[in-house]
Amino acid sequence: MPKKGIIAVISGFSGAGKGTLVNELVKRYGYAVSISATTRPPRAGETEGKEYFFKTKEEFLQMIKEEKFIEYAKYVNNYYGTPKDYVFSQINSGQDVLLEIEMQGALQVKKNFPDVSLIFITPPSTAELKKRLINRGTEAADIIDKRISRAVEECSYMDKYDYIIVNDDLDKCIIQMHGLLQSLHFTKNNQKQLIESICNNFSSFLL
């Protein structure tokens, strides 16, 4: 019987390592990552359907009107969203799909699709988070302090996530994540779908 894929939303503090985790899960275990649509123009080297689905503002607004997004948001005068068609075509073909999105979008997904699991990635401590942000070497000290302040604010929303993963050791965290994601195939909702599929198969055999 065909296996249906699962959808999992991955969020975390800036600097928690969620991007690295998602990339390793794709590389090691073959997960698919949702491709977002955006109204911003392509940057050098970006191609349609790989980094993003590039849309005009009019096309994007029409997609909103037709409820074609799992979630969407506007950042710096450009729209970003997760197209339903792409995600559901993937899971219907048996592919597990990861959505790496920020807290605002994640909670929007949970509201619209209660069965989707939300996973939050956190470093073991604030000191470790600050160390990682500094070691990236991409931002000034004041920006790093703002990111730490934002992480403190985001703590109040962590209890809205279904699972919390501490990213202390990368390899250990990847293995934990893979185990958790595979266990989602055995949630109560997915078991109901499996029971229905099995019973339909047996019923057709008796006809």
Order of alpha helices (4+ residues) and beta strands (2+ residues): beta-alpha-beta-beta-beta-alpha-beta-beta-alpha-beta-alpha-beta-alpha-alpha-beta-alpha-alpha
